[in-house]
Amino acid sequence: MILYNITISVDSNCAKDWLDYMVNDHIPAVLATGHFRDYKLCRVEGDEQGGETYAVQYLAYSPDAFNLYQTECAPALQADFHKKWGTKAAAFRTILPVLHEGSAQENAK
């Protein structure tokens, strides 16, 4: 599996609107591609320089699913995002292949 992490620095003046857009428009559009099994939207805490920072993490079903997303879906979704937010939301993308995953319940045995 692939964990696709996007860290976004958002202008404080539009952070509330940006969050609404992400939850109600962008994230549902990404999930509707069928390439990801779930997501997490997190606020990054720490020293902030003139904005708020968030991380969106999507877990792809497989490396092939992620690659299809990257070639067939991501360009249009990223273009729409940039058209709406421009320089008010700057994104940095990281691809993390999952080597192993588990749960607290598995470790309790």
C-alpha positions in Angstrom: 0.0 0.0 0.0 1.0 3.6 -0.5 0.3 6.4 2.0 0.0 9.6 0.1 0.7 12.6 2.3 0.0 16.2 1.3 1.2 18.9 3.6 -0.5 22.2 2.9 0.4 25.7 4.3 -2.8 27.8 4.2 -3.2 31.6 4.6 -4.8 32.2 8.0 -7.4 34.5 6.5 -8.9 31.7 4.4 -8.2 28.6 6.6 -11.9 28.1 7.6 -13.1 28.3 4.0 -10.2 26.0 2.9 -11.2 23.4 5.5 -14.8 23.5 4.4 -13.7 23.0 0.8 -11.4 20.1 1.6 -14.0 18.3 3.7 -17.0 18.9 1.4 -15.4 19.1 -2.1 -11.8 18.1 -2.6 -11.4 15.0 -0.4 -14.7 13.5 -1.6 -13.5 14.0 -5.2 -10.2 12.3 -4.5 -12.0 9.4 -2.8 -14.5 9.1 -5.7 -11.6 8.2 -8.0 -11.8 4.7 -6.3 -8.0 4.5 -5.8 -7.9 5.2 -2.0 -9.5 3.2 0.9 -9.5 6.1 3.4 -8.1 9.4 4.5 -7.1 11.5 7.5 -7.1 15.3 7.7 -4.8 16.6 10.4 -3.7 20.0 11.6 0.1 20.2 12.0 0.9 21.8 15.3 4.1 23.8 15.9 5.6 27.1 15.1 3.7 28.7 12.3 5.0 31.5 10.1 2.0 33.5 8.8 -0.4 30.6 8.1 -1.8 27.3 9.3 -0.4 24.0 8.3 -2.4 20.8 7.6 -1.7 17.3 6.4 -4.0 15.1 4.3 -3.2 11.5 4.2 -4.8 9.0 1.7 -4.1 5.3 1.9 -4.1 3.8 -1.6 -5.4 0.3 -2.2 -2.1 -0.7 -3.9 0.9 0.8 -5.7 -0.9 0.2 -9.0 -4.0 2.1 -7.8 -1.8 5.0 -6.7 0.0 5.1 -10.0 -3.3 5.2 -11.9 -4.5 8.0 -9.6 -1.3 9.9 -10.3 -1.6 9.6 -14.1 -5.3 9.7 -14.7 -6.8 11.8 -11.8 -4.2 13.9 -10.0 -3.4 16.4 -12.7 -7.0 17.7 -13.0 -7.7 17.6 -9.2 -4.4 19.5 -8.5 -5.2 22.0 -11.3 -8.7 22.7 -9.8 -7.1 23.1 -6.3 -4.5 25.5 -7.6 -7.1 27.5 -9.6 -9.3 27.9 -6.5 -6.6 28.7 -3.9 -3.6 29.9 -5.9 -0.8 31.1 -3.5 -3.2 31.0 -0.5 -2.5 27.3 -0.1 0.9 25.8 -1.0 1.1 22.0 -1.1 4.1 19.6 -0.6 3.5 16.0 -1.6 5.2 12.9 -0.1 4.7 9.3 -1.2 5.3 6.7 1.6 5.3 3.0 0.7 3.8 1.1 3.7 6.1 -1.6 4.8 4.1 -2.9 7.7 0.9 -1.9 9.5 -0.9 -3.1 12.6 -3.2 -2.2 15.4 -3.1 -1.8 19.1 -5.4 -4.9 19.4 -2.9 -7.0 17.5 -0.1 -6.0 19.9 -2.2 -6.7 23.0 -2.3 -10.4 22.3 
